[in-house]
Amino acid sequence: MKGLKKIALATAIAAAPFAANAELQAMNDTAMGDVTGQAGVTIELETKVSIGQFKYTDEGSFAVNDIVLGGAGVTTEGQVLDGAGDVTNGLLDQLKIDIDIADTGNAVIHVGSLQTDPATGAPVPIDWGLTVGSMQLEGTGGTTTLISNLSGYGNLAQLDIEVDTATDHLNLVAAFDVTDMDFDVEFLGVGIRDLQITGAGNNFDYDGDGSIVTADADGEFGLDPSNPADQLKLGVLTKFANVNLDVYKGSGLGASTATDVLRIDVNNVYMDMTIGAVEIGGTSIGSLAIDNLAVTDTKLAVYGH
């Protein structure tokens, strides 16, 4: 259960996630004050962002075209109708961003939800949507389209960011899902349909030791729903994919002599993934499932050459 303890600790340090079906309670203002040491600023946000092109150029270029980020409604599959039968505006909305500076000097940013489930009072995850027209390599030799027709939507259940003044690390903890995503890998003639990313469900081997923790008859892993720590474990680990990473300036890895590089330490990634259909030449060759994916103790050092 080492992995379970690690992610429970990581999420407990951050604010409680707002998974609608996990029976979790949002932190109130008093609780946030206890965590951060003082009151801060809250920003309520709704937005939709469109970018015609993002381009990175070295000698050649990598271009991402026709980007739209908003709510699930920016995708055809994620559109929701209002009471009049019209498509809603597709905004990324219902966001509440709490920004606090702790007495240690740490910056603490918690992205929460303004909505609650009327039946349970639990915060409702924030729906997101993304479409991208194409991703291309460009140069004197021509243009190659890597990805095209990307469209996906899902839910954000947790996003917490903390900048630690003692270590100069930025820690990011996120929990999310992808309800549906489609795209074409054009230069390979491959199409990906109905990709989904979820939490690990009730059969996850948290620490890779071969022991599976299965749910009891109530689907609760034998955990105590009245225990806040157990609520975190149940909601975060079963419903949504989890990411915990640190970003900071450091040295290269192993025998590398590089200094002052961008370091990204992936503390853990836990998720399940399914692909409804893999198409080649427009014809499905079958589906794909990845169960109990765990990426841990992974380190990257990034620098120019």
C-alpha positions in Angstrom: 0.0 0.0 0.0 3.0 2.3 -0.3 1.7 3.9 -3.5 -1.7 4.5 -1.9 -0.1 6.2 1.1 2.0 8.4 -1.2 -0.9 9.7 -3.3 -3.1 10.1 -0.2 -0.4 12.2 1.4 0.0 14.3 -1.8 -3.7 15.0 -2.1 -4.0 15.7 1.6 -1.3 18.3 1.4 -3.3 20.0 -1.3 -6.9 20.9 -1.1 -9.6 18.2 -1.2 -10.6 17.2 -4.7 -14.1 17.9 -5.8 -15.2 14.6 -7.4 -19.0 14.7 -7.7 -19.5 10.9 -7.2 -16.9 10.4 -4.5 -18.9 12.0 -1.7 -16.1 14.4 -0.9 -16.6 17.8 0.7 -15.0 21.0 -0.5 -12.7 22.9 1.9 -14.5 25.9 3.4 -12.8 29.3 3.9 -11.8 28.4 7.4 -10.1 25.2 6.4 -8.2 26.9 3.6 -7.1 29.5 6.1 -5.7 26.7 8.4 -3.8 25.3 5.5 -2.3 28.5 4.1 -1.9 30.5 7.3 -3.9 33.5 6.1 -6.8 34.7 3.9 -6.1 35.2 0.3 -7.7 36.0 -3.1 -10.4 34.1 -4.9 -11.0 34.5 -8.6 -14.1 33.2 -10.3 -13.6 32.5 -14.0 -15.4 31.6 -17.2 -13.6 31.6 -20.6 -13.1 30.1 -24.0 -9.8 30.5 -25.8 -9.1 30.2 -29.5 -5.6 30.3 -31.0 -5.1 30.3 -34.7 -1.6 28.9 -34.6 1.1 28.1 -32.1 4.6 27.7 -33.7 7.9 26.7 -32.3 10.9 27.3 -34.6 14.4 26.0 -34.4 15.8 25.4 -37.9 12.5 23.9 -38.9 9.2 24.5 -37.2 6.5 22.6 -35.2 3.1 24.2 -35.6 -0.2 23.6 -33.8 -3.2 25.0 -35.7 -6.7 26.0 -34.9 -6.7 25.4 -31.1 -10.0 25.9 -29.2 -10.1 25.3 -25.4 -13.3 25.7 -23.4 -16.0 23.5 -21.8 -17.1 20.2 -23.1 -19.4 22.0 -25.5 -16.6 23.1 -27.8 -16.6 19.5 -29.1 -19.5 17.9 -31.1 -19.6 14.9 -28.8 -19.6 17.0 -25.6 -22.3 19.5 -26.6 -25.1 20.0 -24.2 -28.5 21.5 -25.1 -30.2 24.1 -23.0 -33.9 24.2 -22.1 -34.7 25.7 -25.5 -32.9 22.9 -27.3 -30.0 25.1 -28.3 -26.4 24.2 -28.0 -24.8 25.8 -24.9 -21.9 28.2 -25.3 -19.1 25.8 -24.5 -17.4 27.9 -21.9 -14.8 26.7 -19.5 -16.7 27.9 -16.5 -17.7 27.4 -12.9 -14.1 27.8 -11.9 -13.1 29.2 -8.5 -9.3 29.8 -8.0 -8.1 30.4 -4.5 -4.6 32.0 -4.2 -2.9 32.1 -0.8 0.5 32.9 0.6 1.3 30.8 3.6 3.3 32.1 6.6 6.3 30.0 5.2 6.1 32.1 2.0 4.8 29.2 0.0 2.3 30.1 -2.8 -0.7 27.8 -2.7 -3.2 27.8 -5.7 -6.3 25.7 -5.5 -8.7 25.4 -8.5 -12.2 24.5 -7.2 -15.7 24.3 -8.5 -18.6 26.8 -8.0 -21.2 24.1 -8.5 -22.3 21.5 -6.0 -24.5 18.4 -6.5 -27.9 19.2 -5.2 -28.4 15.6 -3.9 -25.1 15.2 -2.1 -23.7 18.7 -1.7 -20.4 17.5 -3.2 -18.6 19.8 -5.6 -19.1 19.0 -9.3 -16.0 18.4 -11.5 -15.3 21.1 -14.1 -16.0 20.0 -17.7 -13.4 20.8 -20.3 -13.1 20.5 -24.1 -10.3 20.8 -26.6 -10.2 20.8 -30.4 -7.0 21.1 -32.5 -7.1 21.2 -36.3 -3.6 19.9 -36.9 0.0 19.5 -35.6 2.6 19.8 -38.3 6.4 19.7 -38.9 7.4 22.4 -41.4 10.8 23.0 -43.1 12.5 23.4 -46.4 11.8 19.8 -47.2 8.0 20.3 -47.0 5.3 19.8 -44.4 4.3 16.6 -42.5 1.0 16.5 -40.6 1.5 14.5 -37.4 -1.9 14.8 -35.8 -5.2 16.1 -37.2 -8.9 16.4 -36.3 -8.2 16.2 -32.6 -11.3 16.5 -30.4 -11.7 15.6 -26.8 -13.6 16.4 -23.6 -13.7 15.3 -20.0 -13.7 16.5 -16.4 -11.2 18.2 -14.1 -11.6 17.0 -10.5 -8.6 18.5 -8.9 -5.8 21.0 -9.6 -3.5 22.2 -6.9 -0.2 24.0 -7.3 2.2 24.9 -4.6 5.5 26.7 -4.9 7.8 25.6 -1.9 10.2 28.4 -0.9 12.3 25.9 1.1 13.1 23.7 -2.0 12.2 26.1 -4.9 10.0 23.3 -6.3 6.7 23.8 -8.0 4.5 20.8 -7.0 1.4 20.0 -9.2 -1.3 17.6 -8.2 -4.1 16.9 -10.7 -7.0 14.5 -11.0 -8.9 14.4 -14.3 -10.6 12.1 -16.9 -11.0 12.1 -20.6 -14.6 11.1 -21.5 -14.0 10.8 -25.2 -11.1 11.8 -27.6 -10.7 11.2 -31.3 -7.7 12.1 -33.6 -5.9 11.0 -36.7 -2.2 10.2 -36.9 -2.0 11.3 -40.5 1.6 10.4 -41.4 1.0 6.8 -40.3 -2.5 6.5 -41.6 -3.8 5.6 -38.2 -7.0 6.8 -36.5 -7.8 6.7 -32.8 -11.4 6.7 -31.8 -13.2 6.8 -28.5 -10.1 7.1 -26.3 -11.0 7.3 -22.6 -8.8 7.9 -19.5 -10.2 7.2 -16.1 -9.2 6.3 -12.6 -8.0 2.9 -11.8 -11.3 1.6 -10.5 -11.6 -1.0 -7.8 -8.8 -3.4 -8.9 -5.6 -1.3 -8.7 -2.2 -2.6 -7.6 -1.1 0.7 -6.0 2.5 -0.1 -5.3 3.3 -2.7 -8.0 3.9 -5.6 -5.5 1.3 -7.8 -7.1 -1.3 -7.4 -4.4 -4.6 -6.2 -5.7 -6.9 -4.1 -3.5 -10.5 -5.0 -4.4 -13.6 -3.2 -3.4 -16.1 -4.7 -0.9 -19.8 -5.0 -1.7 -20.3 -1.3 -1.3 -17.4 -0.6 -3.7 -15.5 1.2 -0.9 -12.1 -0.8 -0.8 -13.1 -1.6 2.8 -12.4 2.1 3.6 -14.3 4.1 6.2 -16.4 6.7 4.2 -16.6 8.8 7.4 -12.8 9.1 7.6 -11.6 12.2 5.6 -8.3 10.5 4.6 -10.2 7.4 3.4 -12.6 9.7 1.4 -9.6 11.2 -0.4 -8.2 7.7 -1.2 -11.5 6.5 -2.5 -12.5 9.5 -4.5 -9.1 10.4 -6.0 -7.8 6.9 -6.8 -10.9 5.3 -8.2 -12.7 8.0 -10.2 -10.0 10.0 -11.9 -6.6 9.7 -13.4 -4.0 11.1 -11.0 -0.8 13.1 -11.7 1.7 14.4 -9.1 4.9 16.1 -10.3 7.6 18.5 -9.2 9.1 21.2 -11.5 12.3 23.0 -10.6 15.8 24.1 -11.6 18.5 21.4 -11.0 21.3 19.3 -12.4 21.3 16.7 -15.1 20.7 13.0 -14.4 23.3 10.3 -13.8 26.7 11.1 -15.3 25.5 14.2 -17.0 27.5 17.4 -16.3 24.6 19.7 -17.2 23.6 22.3 -14.7 20.7 24.7 -14.3 18.5 22.5 -16.3 14.7 22.3 -16.2 13.9 19.3 -14.0 10.6 17.5 -14.0 10.1 14.7 -11.5 7.1 12.6 -12.1 6.2 11.3 -8.6 3.3 9.3 -9.9 0.8 8.9 -12.6 -2.1 6.4 -12.0 -4.8 5.7 -14.6 -6.7 3.3 -16.8 -7.0 3.9 -20.6 -9.2 2.4 -23.3 -9.4 3.0 -27.1 -12.6 2.0 -28.6 -11.2 1.5 -32.1 -7.8 1.7 -33.8 -8.3 2.4 -37.5 -5.9 1.8 -40.3 -6.9 2.9 -43.8 -10.3 3.9 -42.3 -11.1 0.4 -41.1 -11.0 -0.6 -37.5 -8.6 -3.3 -36.5 -9.9 -3.6 -33.0 -9.8 -2.0 -29.6 -7.1 -1.5 -26.9 -7.2 -1.4 -23.1 -4.4 -0.5 -20.6 -5.3 -1.4 -17.1 -3.6 -0.2 -13.9 -1.0 2.1 -15.6 1.4 3.4 -12.9 4.3 5.7 -13.7 6.4 6.4 -10.7 9.9 7.7 -9.7 10.4 9.1 -13.2 12.8 12.1 -13.7 13.4 14.3 -16.7 16.2 16.9 -17.3 15.5 19.3 -20.1 18.1 21.7 -21.6 19.2 23.2 -24.9 22.0 21.7 -27.1 
